Amino acid sequence: MQTILGANGVIGRELARRLPSYTDRIRLVSRAPKPVNPTDECWAADLLDAQATADAVAGSTIAYLLVGLPYRADIWRAQWPRIMRHAIDACTRHGTALVFFDNVYAYGQVDGLMTEHTPYNPCSRKGEVRAEVATMLMDEVRRGNLRGMIVRSADFYGPGAESSLTHATVTARLQAGKTPQWIGNPRAAHSFTFTADAGVSLARLGNMPEAYGQVWHALTSQEAMTGEQFVRIASELSGRRYAMQVAPRWMLRLMGLFSPLHQENLEMLYQFEQDYRFDSSKITSALGTRATPYRQGIGESLMLKTALHP
């Protein structure tokens, strides 16, 4: 049995599609889970409840923690440590390995490449929470109490990734015939992880015994990419003339006065004002697999099948 805790998101669905290569027993856990494969077992549970989490993990060889909480620092502070503690305790109790899908917020502002050895130096409230829960997990691993690993991704994009920045600012706007938008510095380097590559990374690493006890970066294209280049490729594949609107920081601050979501995004704006380079050479070497090229991934995000073979 392999169990996905927080299975309804786009990464959970991508992972579920790939797990049948390793097992015919897949359990999807969330408040209202929906099957991805015909034989999936759907298990409704609240992961803020310790016993419900333990029951959901029971009988599992591997559990993948992919929970997505509302994008609010106060909710993250209140709920993430509880969810991680419950997942660790459940996996320890049942002898289950734990794979945690994480982001790069704990690194904070990084000058140069982000690697698996980049120290935690969060510069946001959300980053502080992610550093805390990642440390909680790896401390248990180092003590020998748990088989676990962390798999991190850059900002992700891909079909169905409706919570991603690129969907809201580029993909959805092009599909609606509107001009794409960007925030921060559109000429700053910025890596993006394709959702299908995140699913592949989780499935393969989770089923690779020697991968445990480590931090991994998910497969991510190492091509040079900026916001401007991302929009240019998307516009070209959509048959649209290139144009882009860039929101300055003062405008985002003004919008934050009226929109809680914009207020939450402000503390993460540093990721788009400077270079954001995510290195995944470790997993590329270990798996012998390369990430999806940006042109192909952007085409699939736009649902343009012809873009796969330009």
N, C-alpha and C positions, 0 to 999 in steps of 0.2 A: 504494500500500500504506500502510495506517495500522495501527500496531502498539501493542498495550497490554501494557506490561511490568508484570506482577503482575495478571493478568486474572481471577483466580478470586474476588475479593472482590465485595461487593455493588455498589460503585461501578464496578468494572470491567464487571460485567454490565450495569449501567444505561448506561454509555458504549457498550458493544458494540451494544446495542439501537438506538442512535441513529446510529451511524456509517454504516449503509447509505444514509442520506440523502445522504452525501457520497462514498462509494466502495463498490465491490463487492469490494474486496480488503482483508480485515481479518485480521490475525494476532494470535492470543491467546497470550501467553507467560507461562508459570509452570512450576513443577516438574512439575505434572500438569494441564495446561489442559483445559478442557471447552468445547465449542462453545456459542455462544449463538444464532447465526444459522446457517442450513443450509450456507452456503458458507464459514464461518470456517476459517482455517488454524490449527491448534493446533500450537504449537512448544514442546517441553519444554526448559527451560534453567534453569541455576542462575545468577542474576544476581550472585552473589559471585565468579563466574568471568569475567574480563575478555574472553577469547576467545568464550565462550559468549554473552555479552551482545552483542558485536560481530556475531556470526553471526546472532543473533536480530533485530537492527536492520537488517541488510543489505537493501537494496532498498526501505526504507521512506521515505516522504515525511515522515511525522510519527510520533513515538513518544510515548506517554503513560506517565509513570512513576507507577504506582499501588500500589507494593509495600506490603504490610502485614506487619510483623515482629511476633514475639511481644512482648507489652506488658511489656518489661523494659528498664530503663535500660542495663544492662550490654550487652545484645544490641544495642540501638540504637547505643551508643557504638562497638562493635566493627564493626558491619555497615553502618550507614547511610552513613558517608563512603565506604566501598568501593563500595557500590551506586551512589551518585551519581557517583563518579569514573568507574566503568565505563560508566554511561549517557552521561555527557558525552563521554567519549572515543569511544564507539561512534557517537554522533550526529555528532560532529565528523568522524570518519573517513569516514562515509557521506553527509555532507551532509544529515542528517535533522534536522528541527526537534524540539525537546524541550519537552513540556508536563508540568510537575511538579504533581501534586495534593498539596497540603500542608494542615496544620492551623494553629491559632493559637498553638501552644505557644511559639513564638519571641517572641511579644509579651510574655509574662509577665503580670503583674497590671496591668490597664489601668483607669484612672479615666476613664470616658466611653466614647464609641464607638470600636470597633476599625475602622480604615479601612486602605486599601492603603498609607497613608503612616505608619501607626503604627510607631515605631522598635522594633527588637529589644531587648528587655530581659528575657531569660528568667529565671525564678525557680525552675526545676526542672531536673533533669539531662536529662530528655527534651527540654525546651525548648532547652537549650544545644545539643543535637545537631541539632535542627531548624533553629536559627539558623545553625549551621555549614554544613549542606548547602544551605540556601537561598542563603546568601551565596556558596558555591562556584559554584552555578549562575549567579546573576546577575552575578558577576564575569566569567565567561566570556562572557556576553551583552554586557556593557559593553565588553569588549575586542574585540568583533567576531568572536570565534571560533565563535560558536554563535547560531542563532536559537532563542530559548527564552522561556518565560514560566512564572509560578507562578500557579496557581489555588487559592485557599484556601477552605476551608469551616469553618463552625462545627461543633460537635458534631452528628453527623447522626442521623437517624431515618428509618424507612420500612420497607416490606415486605422481609423477609429480612435486615434489618440486625441480625443476632443478636449482633454484638460491641459494639453501642451500649449506652450506659448505660440509655436509656429502654426498650430491649427487655427487659433483665434486670430492671429495677426496676418497670416499669409494664406494658408490653404482655404479656409472658409471664406475669406474675402474674395479670393480669385474665383472660387466656385459661385459666388454671388454676384460676380461682375464688378467688384469693388477694387479699389487700389490697395495693395498690401501695405501694412504698417510695420514699423520696427521701433524698438526702444533703445536708449543708450547710444552707443557708437556703432553704426552699421558697418564700419570698416575694421572693427576689432575682430580678431580671430575668435571663433566660437565652434566648439565641437558639439555634435549631436549624435545620440545613439538611436539607431533604427529599432523600432519596437520588436520586429521579428528577430533581430540579432540579440536583443535582451533575452527573449524567450529561449533561443538556442544556447546562449551562455549559461543560463540558469539550469536548463535540463542537462547539458553535458557536464558541467562542473558538479552538479548535485549527484550525478551518477559516476563520478570519478573519485574513488576513495582517496587518492593521493592529493586531491585538491583541498581537503579539509584542514582546518587549523590555519587558514590563510585568508588574506584579503585579495580580491580579484577585481579588475576593471573589466566590464562587459565589452564584447566585441564592438568596436566603434571605428568608423572610417578615419584613417590618418591623413586623408586628403586635406589640404588647406581649405578652410571655409570661413566666410564672414557672413554677417547678416545680409549685406548687399549682394554677395554671390548667391546666397540661398534664394533671395527674392528674384534675382535675374534668371536663375535656372527654372524656378517655378513659373515665372511669367512666360518664359520661352516655351516650356512644355504645355502651357495653357493656351498658347497662341495669342498672348497679350503683349502689347508694347510695355517695355520696362518702365515702371514708375513706382515710387515708394514714398510714403509719409513717415517722418520720424518725429516721435513725440519727445520734446526736451524735458529735462528733469523738472523744471518749474511747472510745466503743464501736468506732469504726473502727480506732483505735490498738490496742485489745485484739485485734480480729480480725486485725490485721496481724501480730501475734506468731505466729499459727498459719497464716496464708494469705499466700503470696508475692504473689498478685494484689492483695489488699487493701493490702499494704505498698506496692506500686507505685502504687496509686491515691491514697495519702495525700498525695504531693507535688503532686498535681493538684487537691486539694480546694479550693484557693483559688478555682478557677473556679466553684464552687457556693456559696461563702460570701459572695460579693459580686456586684454586677451584672456581667453578661457580655452586652454589647450589640455585635452584629456588623452592620456597615453594608454593604449590597450595592447602594447607589444607583448606583454607577459602571456595573455590568453591566446593571442595569435600564434605565438611560438608553441604553447602547450597543446593547442588543439589542431594546429596546422590548418586553420580556417581563417579566411579574411572576411572582414565586415562588408556589408552591402555598400556599394558606391553611392555617393549622394544623389547623383542624377537618377539612378534607379529607384532609390528610396523616396525621393521627392515625387517621382512619377507615380509610384504606387500610392503615395499619400493622396495624390490628386485623382486617384482611380483612373489613371491613363495607362492602360496596359501597353499601348504602343511605345511608351517611354522606356520600356525595358530593353528595347532593341533599337536605339537611335540610329 
